[in-house]
Amino acid sequence: MSTAATGTDWGTAVMTSLAAALTMFMEAIPRVVGFLVILLIGWLIAAAVARAVSTILRTVRFNELAQHAGLNGFVQQMGLHTDAAIGECF
């Protein structure tokens, strides 16, 4: 086996490997973009649901209902807050 043939084989092997890696990378781009789009849509839906729940809780005056029902102390002992404005943070 000559050194020239070995050099050509290595060069071909490296180029083939780089081409395969580039092809795999290019094929992954649409999947990554799709993932980011789905993530963004999910985030927007979650924000809309949080805002709707917060509005509903304010409308029915959940804080007052929880206080009258005796749940306010129980909920605070669990480390949660009954403030509907918390939904606005997200």
C-alpha positions in Angstrom: 0.0 0.0 0.0 1.5 3.3 -1.0 1.4 6.5 1.1 -0.3 8.4 -1.7 -3.2 6.0 -1.7 -3.5 6.2 2.0 -3.5 10.0 1.9 -6.3 10.0 -0.7 -8.3 7.5 1.3 -8.0 9.6 4.4 -9.0 12.8 2.5 -12.0 11.0 1.0 -13.0 9.6 4.4 -12.8 13.0 6.0 -14.7 14.8 3.3 -17.4 12.1 3.3 -17.7 12.4 7.1 -18.0 16.2 6.9 -20.6 15.9 4.1 -22.6 13.5 6.2 -22.4 15.6 9.3 -23.5 18.7 7.3 -26.4 16.8 5.8 -27.5 15.7 9.3 -27.3 19.2 10.6 -29.3 20.6 7.7 -31.9 18.0 8.1 -32.3 18.9 11.8 -32.9 22.6 11.2 -36.6 22.2 10.3 -37.2 20.1 13.4 -35.6 22.7 15.6 -37.6 25.5 14.0 -40.8 23.4 14.4 -39.9 22.8 18.1 -39.4 26.5 18.7 -42.7 27.3 17.0 -44.6 24.8 19.1 -42.9 26.0 22.2 -43.9 29.6 21.4 -47.5 28.7 20.7 -47.7 26.7 23.9 -46.2 29.6 25.9 -48.8 32.0 24.4 -51.7 29.7 25.1 -50.5 29.2 28.7 -50.3 33.0 29.2 -53.8 33.4 27.8 -55.2 30.7 30.0 -53.4 32.2 33.1 -54.9 35.6 32.3 -58.4 34.1 31.8 -58.2 32.2 35.0 -57.0 35.3 36.9 -59.8 37.4 35.4 -62.4 34.7 36.4 -61.0 34.5 39.9 -61.2 38.3 40.3 -64.7 38.3 38.9 -66.1 35.8 41.3 -64.0 37.4 44.1 -62.2 34.2 45.0 -60.2 35.8 47.8 -63.5 36.7 49.6 -65.0 33.3 49.0 -61.9 31.5 50.3 -61.9 33.7 53.4 -65.6 33.0 54.1 -65.2 29.3 53.5 -62.2 29.1 55.9 -59.8 28.0 53.2 -57.6 31.1 53.4 -55.6 29.9 56.4 -55.3 26.4 55.0 -54.1 27.7 51.7 -51.6 30.0 53.3 -50.2 27.2 55.5 -49.6 25.2 52.3 -47.4 28.2 51.1 -49.8 29.3 48.4 -51.4 32.7 47.8 -55.0 33.2 46.9 -54.2 36.5 45.1 -55.5 36.3 41.6 -52.9 38.8 40.4 -50.2 36.0 40.6 -51.5 34.7 37.3 -50.6 38.1 35.7 -46.9 37.5 36.5 -46.6 34.7 34.0 
